[in-house]
Amino acid sequence: MKSILILCIPFFVFAAGETLTIREYMSIHNTNNRPYIKLQKKSKMHRLHRINEKDAARITKEETTEESQSIKLIHRAKYLMFKIHTENYQLTINALDGSVMEIEKK
């Protein structure tokens, strides 16, 4: 029973945040890995996020009481998120609405 519950937790966590629209997702999802295309993809991702790096760092400070060491904007499926590392934690914050999607202790 516990193992089933543990396997279901990521589905509930990722279901909580705001997602990209199909048009937004298709604009950044590309299989072409040329350097110029990668720069265009990063530029589109930075235009789409509504929470900036300063807000993500503030949310991290509120949740963990630690300063963020690195902040990286990534996308996974229909989610645009910040991956943030602190000294003892790794956080995933939704870049569209600022909700904390995952907190993992190192």
Secondary structure by P-SEA (a helix, b strand, c coil): caaaaaaaaaaaaaacbbbbcaaaaaacccccccaaaaaaaaaaaaacccccaaaaaaaaaaaccccccbbbbbccccccccccccccbbbbbccccccccccccc
